[in-house]
Amino acid sequence: MNPVKNRLKRRQASLGSWIASAHVSVAEILAGAGFEWIAVDMEHSNITLADLPALFAAIENGGAAPLVRLPENDPSVARRVMDTGARGIIVPMVNTRKDAERVVEAVKYSPEGKRGVGIARAHGYGRSFKEHVKRSNDDVLVVVQIEHIEAVRNVESIFSVSGVDAYMIGPYDMSGSLGIPGQLKHPKVGEAMAKVLKASKARRIVPGIHLVHPTEAELEEVLRLGYRFIALSSDILLLKDASDAVFGMAKKALAKNRRRS
């Protein structure tokens, strides 16, 4: 079974990260750090379907499972992502039960879904076709993004869809849908997140969250609340933060040197 899905089924935390740059070295570096999964972001990047085989191979080479955030809830893209070898998908803006059903149908073979059957990388270009088709429905991790107040209102029906394994909260978009964009600490955002978290526990849907600038205290807090599918930072943010820190250190050193001169 998918090791990430298996871990989540045991109610254990699974830590991953996010990439938005289509470079195999970046994928291998992140995967090699010890993350259990790396989500390739096709929603907010220029990563294309053609980039996925090399990125997946790099992620797998680093010891992690490749996941993909789809650009939108599009079955044709979902099918091709799965055929390329994704171990799971993260789908933005799932706001209704129908949206959730559309996701599951796209990534699962009949009778659980409507995924088309083709020869591709996911099953060794046909060499392990029977094994892949047999295990794929149980193997794929399906994560829906709850990031709009409409989704919060419909969360019970979304989480009742068979085949949905986990959700990931989208606090930025959530705040925008509430008319308070960027106010992540606003009580309305907190209330919405709490409602979704409560509903997920009742339905045994794994709670997920993306800690953009994670701290040890923040990670401990979300673990205490019950979040288990947790993304930590991203390739872009890690590079930005590290380069800012290095150049900040260099400026301080130059300033000290000038004072001594």
C-alpha positions as a printed Julia matrix, in Angstrom:
261×3 Matrix{Float64}:
   0.0    0.0     0.0
   0.91   3.63   -0.46
   3.15   4.25    2.62
   1.71   7.74    3.16
  -1.88   6.49    3.06
  -1.0    3.56    5.28
   0.55   5.87    7.86
  -2.47   8.17    7.83
  -4.82   5.22    8.23
  -3.0    4.42   11.46
  -3.69   8.03   12.54
   0.01   8.85   12.5
   1.39  12.15   11.25
   2.85  12.31    7.76
   5.13  15.23    6.93
   5.71  16.45    3.4
   6.69  19.51    1.47
   5.79  21.39   -1.68
   7.58  22.13   -4.95
   6.68  24.69   -7.59
   9.88  24.54   -9.64
  10.29  21.9   -12.33
  13.86  20.92  -11.5
  14.87  17.39  -10.6
  17.67  18.54   -8.28
  15.21  20.5    -6.16
  12.89  17.5    -6.0
  15.73  15.16   -4.98
  17.05  17.56   -2.34
  13.65  17.95   -0.69
  12.83  14.24   -0.85
  16.28  13.38    0.49
  15.71  15.53    3.57
  13.35  12.87    4.9
   9.92  14.13    3.91
   7.51  11.27    3.32
   5.85  12.96    0.38
   6.45  15.86   -1.96
   3.48  17.61   -3.54
   4.12  18.93   -7.05
   2.12  22.13   -7.38
   0.47  22.44  -10.78
  -2.02  25.07   -9.58
   0.34  27.95   -8.79
   3.36  27.22  -10.98
   4.37  26.66  -14.59
   4.88  22.92  -14.05
   3.28  20.93  -16.86
   2.29  17.31  -17.4
   5.46  16.86  -19.45
   7.56  17.76  -16.38
   6.01  15.11  -14.14
   7.87  11.9   -15.14
  11.3   13.35  -14.32
  10.06  15.02  -11.13
   8.38  11.82   -9.95
  11.52   9.8   -10.6
  13.6   12.34   -8.66
  11.16  12.34   -5.73
  11.08   8.54   -5.64
  14.88   8.43   -5.89
  14.99  10.6    -2.76
  12.75   8.15   -0.91
   9.47  10.09   -0.92
   6.08   9.57   -2.53
   5.08  11.95   -5.35
   1.74  13.72   -4.95
   0.27  16.37   -7.23
  -1.9   19.37   -6.58
  -4.04  19.63   -9.68
  -4.5   23.0   -11.4
  -8.26  22.48  -11.0
 -10.82  19.73  -10.54
 -10.38  18.43  -14.08
 -10.8   14.65  -14.64
  -8.75  14.69  -17.83
  -5.74  16.14  -15.99
  -6.29  13.88  -12.97
  -6.24  10.76  -15.15
  -2.98  11.74  -16.83
  -1.39  12.63  -13.5
  -2.34   9.2   -12.17
  -1.07   7.45  -15.3
   2.26   9.21  -14.81
   2.59   7.59  -11.4
   1.27   9.98   -8.76
   0.58   8.24   -5.45
  -2.11  10.78   -4.63
  -3.75  14.03   -5.64
  -4.64  17.24   -3.85
  -7.58  19.0    -5.48
  -8.3   22.72   -5.06
 -11.68  24.32   -4.44
 -13.75  21.26   -3.61
 -16.9   23.04   -2.46
 -19.71  20.49   -2.87
 -20.43  16.79   -2.68
 -20.58  16.72   -6.47
 -17.07  18.22   -6.63
 -15.78  15.49   -4.32
 -17.48  12.74   -6.31
 -15.89  14.13   -9.47
 -12.45  13.8    -7.89
 -12.93  10.19   -6.79
 -14.43   9.12  -10.12
 -11.43  10.53  -11.99
  -8.73   8.63  -10.07
 -10.34   5.27   -9.35
 -11.02   2.45  -11.77
 -14.48   0.89  -12.14
 -16.56   0.03  -10.19
 -15.46   2.72   -7.69
 -14.76   5.31  -10.35
 -14.53   6.1   -14.04
 -10.78   6.26  -14.6
  -9.84   5.26  -18.12
  -7.47   2.36  -18.71
  -4.29   3.05  -20.65
  -0.65   2.0   -20.86
   1.63   4.44  -19.03
   4.44   4.96  -16.54
   2.29   4.12  -13.5
   2.28   0.45  -14.41
   5.69   0.09  -16.0
   4.34   0.78  -19.48
   2.31  -2.4   -19.31
   4.77  -4.7   -17.54
   2.9   -4.5   -14.21
  -0.49  -3.54  -15.59
  -2.58  -6.17  -13.77
  -0.9   -5.49  -10.43
  -1.35  -1.74  -10.81
  -5.04  -1.93  -11.69
  -5.64  -4.35   -8.81
  -4.05  -2.16   -6.15
  -4.55   1.37   -7.5
  -8.01   2.08   -6.05
  -6.8    1.29   -2.54
  -3.4    2.86   -3.13
  -4.3    6.36   -4.3
  -4.5    9.09   -1.65
  -7.35  11.54   -2.31
  -7.02  14.92   -0.6
  -9.63  17.64   -1.09
  -8.86  21.27   -0.37
 -11.39  23.02    1.83
 -10.7   26.67    1.12
 -14.03  28.45    0.65
 -16.91  29.21    2.99
 -19.19  27.27    0.61
 -17.09  24.17    1.29
 -17.43  24.75    5.04
 -21.21  24.89    4.69
 -21.14  21.62    2.71
 -18.38  19.91    4.64
 -20.54  17.1     6.05
 -21.68  16.01    2.58
 -18.16  16.4     1.11
 -16.68  14.18    3.81
 -19.41  11.59    3.31
 -18.12  10.76   -0.19
 -16.51   7.32   -0.23
 -12.92   7.55   -1.44
 -12.04  10.89    0.13
  -9.15  10.2     2.51
  -8.03  13.58    3.77
  -8.5   17.31    3.44
  -6.17  20.26    3.43
  -7.37  23.57    4.75
  -6.71  26.66    2.63
  -6.73  29.57    5.11
  -5.78  32.32    2.64
  -8.56  31.56    0.19
 -10.88  30.91    3.12
 -10.26  34.39    4.48
 -10.94  35.87    1.04
 -14.25  34.03    0.73
 -15.23  35.48    4.11
 -14.49  39.02    2.93
 -11.41  39.38    5.16
  -8.54  38.5     2.8
  -5.24  37.73    4.51
  -6.65  38.01    8.04
  -5.71  34.46    9.0
  -6.09  35.07   12.74
  -9.59  36.51   12.38
 -12.18  34.67   14.53
 -14.27  33.87   11.44
 -11.37  31.96    9.89
 -10.74  30.14   13.16
 -14.41  29.2    13.45
 -14.47  27.85    9.89
 -11.32  25.8    10.44
 -12.67  24.42   13.72
 -15.93  23.36   12.08
 -14.08  21.5     9.32
 -11.75  19.84   11.82
 -14.69  18.65   13.94
 -16.49  17.25   10.88
 -13.37  15.41    9.74
 -12.99  13.65   13.07
 -16.61  12.52   13.0
 -16.14  11.06    9.49
 -12.57   9.78   10.07
 -11.23  12.03    7.34
  -7.57  12.91    7.96
  -7.08  16.63    8.74
  -4.36  18.38    6.75
  -2.72  21.77    6.82
   0.15  23.64    5.14
   2.51  25.41    7.54
   4.02  28.03    5.26
   6.68  29.27    7.7
   6.71  26.41   10.2
   8.06  26.72   13.72
   8.44  23.95   16.26
   5.73  25.53   18.42
   3.33  25.8    15.47
   3.91  22.19   14.46
   3.34  21.01   18.02
   0.08  22.98   18.15
  -1.41  21.57   14.94
  -0.41  18.05   16.02
  -2.17  18.66   19.34
  -5.3   19.76   17.47
  -5.28  16.55   15.46
  -3.81  17.53   12.08
  -1.92  14.61   10.56
  -1.32  15.39    6.87
   1.11  18.29    7.2
   3.03  20.2     4.54
   6.08  22.11    5.71
   7.18  25.16    3.73
   8.04  24.82    0.0
  11.01  24.87   -2.33
  10.47  28.56   -3.17
  10.11  29.63    0.46
  13.05  27.56    1.67
  15.27  29.1    -1.01
  14.0   32.61   -0.28
  14.4   32.27    3.48
  17.88  30.77    3.2
  19.12  33.38    0.7
  17.64  36.22    2.79
  19.36  34.84    5.9
  22.74  34.46    4.17
  22.64  37.91    2.61
  21.42  39.43    5.88
  24.42  37.9     7.64
  26.73  39.25    4.92
  25.36  42.79    5.26
  25.98  42.72    9.02
  29.54  41.55    8.45
  30.15  44.33    5.89
  28.72  46.94    8.26
  31.04  45.77   11.09
  34.0   45.86    8.73
  33.2   49.44    7.68
  33.02  50.57   11.31
  36.45  49.11   11.97
  37.96  50.87    8.93
